[in-house]
Amino acid sequence: DRLEFLEQVCFGTEMAEIPVAGLLLFLHFRLHRGAVEAVKVIAGIGEPLAHPHLLEMVARAKAQGLLVELVTNGTLLEPKLARALVEAGLDLLWVSIDGTTPSSYNDVRGAQLQVVLDHLSGLYRLKREIGRFTPQLGLVFVAMKRNLTQLPQLRRLARNVGAVRVMV
């Protein structure tokens, strides 16, 4: 059953044998009438898109009929990986965007905003080209003193990359 599957993949020896290289995966289970119906794979430390078995974990959870969400910084979401996530059946991709300008994003994330936006636009185009609606895209914005003034631009940025959810 689903619970045994999750225990085997996520908590059993199979997961212990997967080298996570600093990646800490938290699994959140939503229970409904005694059955697992969703699993959220959330990065606590490290970048989940760098995990060597991420696609397999997503595909296996989807094969069990689970809803799967993933949180990433988006820097590694190149076209080949984006297509693989779509094909694996990922339901929702959350991307951390803590600045709407290149300088503020770099200040908070230490990365290039345009690279991430290009990756998200590529995912949006890919889904349109192949007629898929998932993964839905959500943006996560951690509000801080240094980026609060950018909140009004977040809506436009979300719309431009095809995000359907924004979490502040």
C-alpha positions in Angstrom: 0.0 0.0 0.0 1.0 3.7 -0.2 2.2 4.0 3.3 4.5 1.0 3.0 5.8 2.4 -0.3 6.7 5.7 1.4 8.3 4.1 4.3 10.4 1.9 2.0 11.5 4.7 -0.3 11.8 7.6 2.2 12.7 6.0 5.5 14.0 2.5 4.9 17.3 1.2 3.8 16.7 2.1 0.2 16.7 5.9 1.0 19.6 5.4 3.4 21.7 4.0 0.6 21.1 7.1 -1.6 23.9 9.6 -1.2 22.3 12.9 -0.5 25.4 15.0 -0.5 24.2 17.6 2.0 20.6 17.5 0.8 18.1 17.1 3.5 14.7 16.0 2.3 11.6 16.5 4.4 8.5 14.6 3.4 5.2 16.0 4.4 2.3 13.6 4.1 -1.3 14.8 3.8 -3.6 12.2 5.2 -7.2 11.8 4.0 -9.4 9.1 5.4 -6.4 7.1 6.5 -4.6 7.1 3.2 -1.7 9.2 2.0 -2.7 11.4 -0.9 0.2 13.8 -1.2 3.9 14.0 -0.6 5.9 17.2 -0.7 9.6 16.9 -1.3 11.0 20.1 0.2 14.7 21.0 0.3 15.9 22.0 3.8 19.6 22.1 3.0 21.0 22.0 -0.5 19.4 22.0 -3.9 17.0 19.1 -4.6 17.5 19.4 -8.4 21.1 18.3 -7.8 20.0 15.0 -6.1 21.0 12.1 -8.4 17.7 10.2 -7.7 15.2 13.0 -7.7 13.5 12.1 -10.9 13.2 8.5 -9.8 11.7 9.6 -6.4 9.1 11.8 -8.2 8.2 9.2 -10.7 7.8 6.5 -8.1 5.6 8.7 -5.9 3.5 9.5 -8.9 3.2 5.8 -9.8 1.6 5.4 -6.3 -1.0 8.1 -7.2 0.5 10.8 -5.0 0.6 14.5 -5.5 4.2 15.7 -5.5 5.6 19.2 -4.9 9.2 20.4 -5.0 10.9 23.6 -3.8 14.0 24.7 -5.7 16.1 27.8 -6.4 15.6 27.1 -10.1 19.3 27.6 -11.1 19.6 24.0 -12.3 16.3 23.9 -14.1 17.8 23.6 -17.6 15.6 22.3 -20.5 16.6 18.7 -20.3 15.8 18.5 -16.5 12.6 20.6 -17.0 11.3 18.1 -19.6 12.3 15.1 -17.3 10.3 16.7 -14.4 7.3 17.2 -16.6 7.6 13.6 -17.8 8.0 12.3 -14.2 4.7 13.9 -13.4 5.7 16.6 -10.9 2.5 18.4 -9.8 3.8 21.7 -8.4 7.2 23.3 -8.6 7.9 26.1 -6.1 10.8 28.4 -7.0 12.4 30.7 -4.5 12.5 34.3 -5.9 13.6 36.7 -3.2 14.2 39.7 -5.4 12.6 41.0 -8.6 15.7 42.9 -9.9 19.1 41.3 -10.8 20.9 43.2 -8.0 18.4 42.4 -5.2 18.1 38.8 -6.3 21.9 38.4 -6.3 22.1 40.1 -3.0 19.8 37.6 -1.4 20.4 34.4 -3.4 24.0 34.9 -4.7 22.8 33.9 -8.2 21.7 35.5 -11.5 18.0 36.2 -11.7 17.9 36.2 -15.5 19.2 32.6 -15.5 16.3 31.5 -13.3 13.8 33.5 -15.2 15.0 32.0 -18.5 14.6 28.5 -17.0 11.1 29.2 -15.8 10.1 30.7 -19.1 11.5 27.6 -20.8 9.4 25.4 -18.6 6.3 27.5 -19.4 7.0 27.2 -23.2 7.7 23.5 -22.9 4.4 22.8 -21.1 2.5 24.8 -23.8 4.3 23.0 -26.7 3.4 19.6 -25.4 0.0 20.4 -24.0 0.7 19.8 -20.3 -0.5 21.8 -17.4 1.8 20.4 -14.8 3.9 21.0 -13.0 2.1 24.2 -12.0 4.6 26.9 -11.0 4.6 28.7 -7.8 7.0 31.5 -6.6 8.1 31.8 -3.0 9.2 35.2 -1.9 10.8 35.7 1.5 10.0 39.3 2.5 12.8 41.1 4.2 13.5 44.8 4.8 15.9 44.9 1.8 13.3 43.5 -0.7 9.9 44.7 0.6 9.6 47.4 -1.9 9.8 44.8 -4.7 6.5 43.1 -3.7 4.5 45.0 -6.3 6.7 43.8 -9.1 6.4 40.2 -8.0 2.9 39.8 -9.5 4.1 40.9 -13.0 7.2 38.6 -12.7 5.0 35.7 -11.8 2.7 36.3 -14.7 5.6 36.6 -17.1 7.0 33.2 -16.2 3.6 31.4 -16.0 3.4 31.1 -12.2 -0.1 30.4 -10.9 0.7 30.7 -7.2 2.8 33.1 -5.2 3.7 32.6 -1.5 5.1 35.5 0.5 
